[in-house]
Amino acid sequence: MKYARLTKEQFEELHKEFINFLATQSITAEEWEDIKTNKPEVAEQELDVFSDLVWEGVLGKVEYVEHISPQQMHLFNLNETNMHVIGVKLKNAIDLTTKDGFNWLRENLMNDDVEFMQAKKDYSEDKHADKFALIKQGGVITKGELFQYFDKLIN
């Protein structure tokens, strides 16, 4: 398995897509029930293959990932050739993961306790694996509004 197995909730959301996936392999509903009962290892493999296919599709489309921790914010623009990151670091005890902390940042962007950085990094041979690593480390796929805001602010 290249990425991670989808959660039970994700499989439930993608129920129709999973049925279509099984159909492309000529597996009927009855055969699937038989596989789950009598060949659980084969069922596990099918779930893994489907999960990887879903992740491939998602990772091929993702453009922005955000990772916000109490003292830092990393905003990624995942373009064709590289990852552009904008980092915001607080040098005080304000917690960016709270509403009050985030509001403090909005009102104090030019405060000496706020430090900005940015960098670009080329992908490895596997762009999707690089993107998945950001998500696995706690990044969240977004529409990029925060990245675009800070990009305009500092560039």
N, C-alpha and C positions, 0 to 999 in steps of 0.2 A: 504494500500500500504506500503510495507516494505522499499523500497528505494526511487527512484524518477522517475517520468514519463520521458520517453525519449523526446527529443526535436523533433520538426517537421522535422528538417533535419535528425535526427537519424532515425526516422520512415521512411523517404523517402529512406535512405540508406538500411534499413532493410525491404523494401517493400515485397520482395519475401518470407522472413522468416515470416513476419506477415501473408501473404496469407496462408502459410503452417500451421501456428498456428491456423488460423480460420478453415482451412480444418480439422485439428485434432479434432475440436469441431463440425464438420459437418455443418459449416456455409458457405454457398455459397456466391459468390460476390453479387448476387441479395438480399440475406437475409441480408448481411452486410449493404447494402445501405438502406434497410428497417429499420434495427436496428438503424442506425445513424439518420434517419429521425424521426422515431416514438418512439424510446426508447433510447434517448440520454444517459440516466443514465446507461443503460446496455452497450452501446458503450464505455462510460468512464471506466467502470469496466474492459472491455476486454483490453483496452489500458493499464490500470494499471497492469493487470495480465501479459500481454506480456512484459511490461517494467521490471517488477520484474524478470521474467524468463531470460531476456537478462542480467540484472545486476548480477543475480546468476551465469550465465555462465562466465561473465567477471571476477567477483570477485574470482571465483574458480581458475582462471588461473593467476591472477596478482601476480607478484613476487616483483616488485620494484615500489615505489612511491617517487616522489621528490616534496618538497615544498620549493620554493625559494622566499624569501622576500628581501627587500633592505639590511637588516643587518644580516640576518641569512639564513642558508640553512639546511634543514632537509632531509636526505636521508634514506629511509626505505627499508630494505630487509624483505619481508613478507614471512617467511618460514613456515613450517608445524606447529611448536609449538609456535612460538613467533614472535614478531616484533623486529628487530634489527635496531636501529636508529644511524646514525652518524650525529652529528650536527656541523656546522661551524658557528661561530659567529664573526662578525667584531666589533672591539671596536673603529672604526673611522667612518667617514662620507661617505665612499665608498659605492656605491649602486650596490649590486650583480645582480640586475635585468637588468643592462645595460651591453652592450658589453665591454665598458671600465672598468667597475667595476669587471666583471668576469675575464677579462685579468689581472687586477691588482692582483686579488687573485691568479691566476695561477703563477704569477711571484713573489709573496710575501708570499708563504705558511708558511714560517718559521718566518715571521714578528711577533713582539710582539702584534700587533693589531689583530692577527688571533688566535682564540681560538677553540680548538676541544673538543668534548665530544662524548661519545657513551654510549648506554644503551640498555638493552633488556627488553621487557615487554611481559608477557604471554597474550594471547588473553582472552577475556571474554568468556562466553558460546557461543557467536555468532561471530565467526571469520570473516564472511563476513560483518557483521555490523561494526566491528572494521575497516576493510579495507575501507568500504564505508565512514565512518566518516572522514578518512584521505583525501579522494577525495573531499568530501563535503566541507572540510575546505580549499580547494584550492590546494590539492595535484594533481600531474599529473602522470599517469601511464607511466613508461619508461622501457627501456631494462636493466637498472641498471649500465650503464657504469660509471657514476659519483660515485655511491656507491662503486663499485668494485675498482675504482681508489683510493678513500680515504681510503677504507678498507686496501688496500695494503700499503698505505702511513703511516697510524697510528698504524697498528698492526704488 
